[in-house]
Amino acid sequence: MAASEKAESEGGALVTRPATRRDVAALLSMMGADYEESGYRFDEERAAASFLELIERPELGRVWVAELDGAAAGYGVLTLGYSLEYGGRDAFVDDLFVVAEHRRRGIGRTLLDVLLAAAPELGVRAVHLEVERSNPDARRLYEVRGFTDNERQLLTLRLAGAEEAT
């Protein structure tokens, strides 16, 4: 996949590209807005460290930024794991966010397509994600791309040092 991809979005020139250290401030601003909308507690210091670790350690995953006419408009995060069930590397769409005033312009769809195009290049055999039950628009976006409800539930055990986000 190209280092960056250009496309026309409804309303301007859209560029998606891998995030760099210089993007962390914009990523934090967008993540803060995402968490505020969702009612999650936002720990900016922890988020900054997490973004930097993903940017600097590609074996853990990838972060992409979407820019609309040169301004940050969204981001997507794909984290990497391993699955016996799928016989190899799997991935998790850990975060996908579009700034409120830029929604409904195809940016989320473009970011998801970038993440899904990168997955096979990274040797990924299955991609997972979670979606809020209260977000039917996101669910439709994912279903159109082939994601299905596997009739399982995602359960979480927080270990020491992993404060709850909600």
N, C-alpha and C positions, 0 to 999 in steps of 0.2 A: 504494500500500500504506500502511496506517496506520502511524504512527510506532511504535506498539507493538501487539502482538497478545496477547490473553489466551486461554488454553485450559486445559482440565482435563487434567492428566497423570495417569497411574496413580500416585497417591501425593501429589497436591497441586495447588495452583494454579500454572500455568506462564505466565510472561510472557516474550515475546521482544521485544526492542527494539534500536534502533540503539545502538551503544556510544558513550560520550562519554569525554572525558579522565579523568573520575572513575572510569571502569571499568578503567583501565590496570593498576592493582595486581592486581585480580582476574583480568584476562586473563593477566597474567604468571604468576600462581600456577597457573592452569589449563594454560597452555602448558608451563610447567615440568614439571607432572605428565605431560602428554602426551609430551613429549620423553623423560622418564625411562622411561616405559613402553616407548617405541619404541627406546630405546637411542641416542638422538641427543644430541649435545652441545648444551647450551642456553646461549646468550649473552643474558643478561637485558637488558643495555644495548642491544644491537642489536634485540632483540625489542620493547623499549619504544619505541625510535625508530620502528620499523616500524609498530607499532600507532598511534602518534600521527600518523604521516604519512598512514596510511589514513583515520583519523578526521577529520583536518583537510583532506584533499584528496580529496573524493568522486569526482573524475574518475579516480582510480586504483582505486577499489573501495569496498567497504562491510564493516563489521564489525557483527555482531549478538551480543548477550548473551542467554542464556536464564537466567531466574531461576525457581527453584522455591520457592514460599513465601517470596520475598524474598531468597533466597540464590543466589549465582552457581552455576549447575549445568552450564553449557556455553557454547560460543561457535561461531560460524561466520563464515568470511571468504570473500568473493567478490571476486576481483580482475579488472580489466577489461583487455582487449586488443583487437586487431583482426585479422581473418582474411580473406585473399583467398579462401580455399576456401569460406568460408561467406558471403562477400559483405558483410561488415560487422563490427560489434563482436562479440567473443566474450568469454567469461568463464571463469574457472578457480576451482573450489571449492578454495581454497588451504589451508584448514584447517577442520575440523569436529571438535569434541571435546566429549565429555560426561564429567563427573566420574564416576569409577568407582562411587561409591555411588548415583548417580542413573541408571545405565544400565538399559536394558530397561523404561523407563517412557514411551517415545515422544518423548523430548526430542531425540534425534538426528534422528528422522523430522520433527519439527516444525521444527527448525532448517533442515534440508535443504529443506523445503517453503517456508520463508520466503525462502531464497536463490533458489530456483527461481521463486517468484512475483515477486521483484524483478527478475529478469533481463529479461523482456520490457519492463518499465517503463523499464529502462535502455537499451533498444534492442539487447539481446543476441540474437544469432541461434543461438548454440551455446554450451553449457556443457560444460567438460571437468573432469576430476578424475583424481587418481591414488589408488590404494588399495594398501595393503601386501598382498602375496600371502599373508601369514600372518594376514590378518584377514577370514575368510569372512563374519562377521556384517556388517561394513561393506559388503562387496561385495554381499550380499543386499539391504541397505537401498538401495544405489544402483541395482541392477538392477530392483527393484520400482518405482522412480521413472522407469525408462526408459533408464538409462545402459546402453550396450552396449560390449563389447570391439570396438574397431575394427581389431584385428589389427595395430596399430602399437605401437611402443615409445617411451616418453618417454626421450629422451637429454638429458643436461645437460652443459654446458660452464661451469664456474665461472670467472668473470673476476676480475681483480685486486680484492682486498678482500672477496670473497665466500667466506669460509671454509666448509669442508664441515661440515654439521650432523651427519653420522654419524661 
